[in-house]
Amino acid sequence: MRSRDATYPRVRRSNPSMLNLFRKRVIPEPAAPRTVPAGRRVYAIGDVHGRLDLLDDLIARIERDDAARPSAHTDWVLLGDLVDRGPDSAGVIDRVIRLSNEYPNVRLLIGNHEEVFLGALDGDPESLKLFTRIGGRETILSYGIGEDDYDRLDWDTLSARIRAAVPDHHVAFLRQAEDVIEIGDYAFVHAGIRPGVSLADQRATDLRWIRDRFLGHEDDFGKMIVHGHTITDEPQELPNRIGIDTGAFESGRLTALGLEGKSRWFLATEGMAIVDDREGGRAAQP
């Protein structure tokens, strides 16, 4: 059952030379600075990928940052990909549900990994097979299915075990996730948007999976697009988009973007990166 490269699946990174090109190119600034409505503050959190330790750390940093600023209506936006690759996807979903109970304005975008996870939970065999190839093994184990069972079960039995193991309230929470969130001059999506198509007419597939056509687009999108999905070593801030997926699973750095009025700032963890020594199993290192 185990795909030999599924335990620590390779994370797709953007071509470094292309990222350098994106950083150096000149894109005309919009006529006016991007803003969020007066009295509102927004914290957008990048791809967590099963790193509950980093999510707990970043939530504490955001809470301290929020408390140190004047009172405001504070929105929390999670950009999707809560699950897969890291060791505790079940714990991450529990933590975000708890966060939404603690604060009234917590919103979740659906990422491509949630899309595949939900397909597997619906019993679709192709979704389950894809799920195990893109980091879903770690998600499955986080719900209490043992490694021996994972290795020996056939696809049908594994599918049934997963559906029995994942709590209904986790499934319901993921199903209510959104594809686009608009706040002021900003639009938050998981992966990006298709250039030349209005936000209202975007396809879910593009919002959750697009990469090159979005990343290579040089013109203004109408709104400033805040996204995850594509890993960069540091937050990538361009005049038409801001990417905040800093590869939390392998880098130990989970990033958030703060927005208020015309201001922007970043918060990030200084966590432990998970490595695989191929003999002793998963371990943490600075």
N, C-alpha and C positions, 0 to 999 in steps of 0.2 A: 504493500500500500504506500509506503513512504517513497516519495520522490527524493532521490539522493541529494538534490540541490535545493530541496524545499525547506530544510531546517533553518538555514540562513540564506534566504533568497537574495540574489543580487538586487540592489536598489538602483533603479535607473537614474543616472545623473545626466544633466545636460552636458553637451560637448563643451569643455572649458573654453575652447577658442571661440565658440559661438557666444558663450556668456560674455567673454571679453568684448566681442563685437557689440553686443547689446549695451554693455556698460559705456562704451566709448562713443556710440553714435549720438548725434544731436537730434533731439525731437523737440519741435517747437512747444514752448510752454503754453498752457491754456491762457485765455485772456484774463481770467481772474483766479485767485487761489482757491483750491478745493476746501470746502468747509462742511462741517456737520452742524445741524441746527443749534441755535443758542440754547444753553441749559442742558445739553446732552454731552455725554462722554462715552466713547466706544473703546472696548478692548477686543481685538480680534486675535484668536489663538490658532497657530499653525498646526500641521499634522502631528498628532500625538503618537499614533501607531503603537498602542499597547504599553507605553511608558508611564504607568501610574505614578512612579516616583517623581518624574519630571513634571507631570501635570500638577501634583500636589505642591511642588516647589513653586511653579509658575503662578498658580492660583494665590498662594500666600504673597508673592511679590506684587501681584495685581491688587490684592486687597490692601496692602500697605500703601501702594502708589495712589490708589483711589482715595483712601482715608486722608492722605496728606494734601489733597487738592480740595478746592472749594466744593461744597455740596452740588451734586448734579444728578440728572437722570442717567444712570449708567447702564449701557447695553454690553452684554457679553455675546460674542459671535465666535463659534467654533467652526473652523473651515472644513471639517470633515476628515475622514481617514482616522477615526479614533482607534480602529482595530487593525490587527495583523502585525506581524514582524516582531513586535516587542512581547514581553513575557506575560502581560496582564491586561488583555483587552477587556475581559469581563469586569475587572476592577475599574478600568477607565470608564466604561459605560455606567457602572454604579456611581462613580464619582461625579460624572456629568449630570446624572439624574438627581443626585443629592444637591449639586450646585443649583440646578433649576428649581429645586424646592427652597433653597436658601435665598435666592435672588429672583425677582419677578421678571427680569428681562434677559434670560438666557436663551439663545437661539442656536440651532445646529444646522449646518449645511450637510447634505449627503455627499460623500465622496465616492470614488469608484470602488474603493474597498468595501464600503457599506453596501453598495449596489450588489456586488458579487456575493457578499455574506447573506444578504436577504434572499437572493436567488437560491443559494444553497439551502437556506431555511425553508424555502418554498418547495423543496424537493426536486429542483431542477438538476439533473446529473451533470450537465456540462458546467453549470455554475459551481458545483461542488468541486469538480476536477480543477477548474481554474482557481478557485479559492485556495486549494492546497498548494498550488504552484506559486502564489503571490504572497505567501506569508500566513495563510489561514491555519496552518498546522499549529502555530503558537496560540492562535485564538481558540482553536478546538481544545487544546490542552488546558487553557486557562479556565474552561468551564468544567473541569474535573474529569475529563476523559483521559485515561492513562496512556502513556506512550506505547505500552504493549498492546493495548486495545486498538490504538490508532494504527499500529503496524499490521495487525492481523485481520482487521475487519474488512469485509468487502464493501464496495461502494454503497450498496443498498442499506446494509446494516449500519455503516458509519453515518449515512444520512439520517436514519431513524434515531441514532444515538444523539446526534447533534441537536435535532429538533426537540428531543426530550430534555436535553441538558440546558438549553438556553431559556431563561425565564421569559414568560409572556410579556412582562412589563419592559424587558430589554427590547424585544421585537417591536412592541408598540411604540417605544420611544424612538427607535431608529426609523420607523415608518413615517413618523410625523416630521422628519427632517426636511428642510427646504432646499431648493435649488439655487435661488438668488435672494439676497437680502439687500435692500437699498436703504441707505441712511444718508440724507443730504446729497452731497456731490459724490458719494462713494457707493460702489456696488461690490458686494462680497460674493464670491463664487468659489467652488473648490478648485477647479483646474484652470478656467479661463473662459473666454467667450469667442465665438466665431466672428471675425471682423466683417463689417458691413451688414450685420444682422442686428436688429433692435433687441434689447434685453427681453422684451415681451415675447419675441419670436425665436429665442434660442432653443436649440434641442437639448434635452437632458443629457444625451450622449456627449455633446461638446462641453457642457458645463462641468461634467464629471471626468472627462478623459482627454480633452484637447491639449495639445502641447505646441508643436512647432509653428503652426499657422498663427496662433495667438502670440507666442513669445516673439516671433519675428516681425510682428506688425508694428509699424513706426508711427502711425497716425493716432490721434486722440480717439478714445472710445466713447466720448460723450460724458461718461463718468470715470472717475478713477477706479480701476479694478484692483481689488485686494484679493489675493489668491494664494493657495498652497500648491500641492501636487508635484511641482518641479523643485528638486532639491538644489540649493545653493549654500555655500559655506557661510555666507552672511545674508541678512535681509537684502533683497534687491529692490531698490527704489528708483524708478524711472518716471518721467513725466506723465506716462499714460497707465502705469500699473505698479503695484507693490507686491512682491512675492515674499512670503514669510515661512516657507518650508525649509528649515535648516537641518533636516535629516535627523530628527530627535532620536530615532532608534539607534543609529550608529554613531552619531556625533555626541550625544548627551546634551545637546542644546535644543531646547524647545523655546520658540520665540513668539512673542505677542507684539502687536502694533497697537499703540494708544492714539486716539484721535479726540480732539476737542477744539471747537472753533476752527481756526486755521492751523492749529498746531498738530504735529505728529511726533511720536517718540516710540522707542522700542524697549521692551523688557525681555530678558532671556535668562534661562537657567544656566548654571555652571555645573551640570550633573555629571554622572558617571556614564561612560560609553560601554555598552555591552559588546563583548568580543567573544569569539568562539575559538578556543585553542585547539579544536579538532581532536583532543585527547581527553582533557578534563572536563569538557562540556562548557556551558555558558558561564562566563565570569564577568566581573566588573573591573574597570580600571579607570584611573583619572583621565 
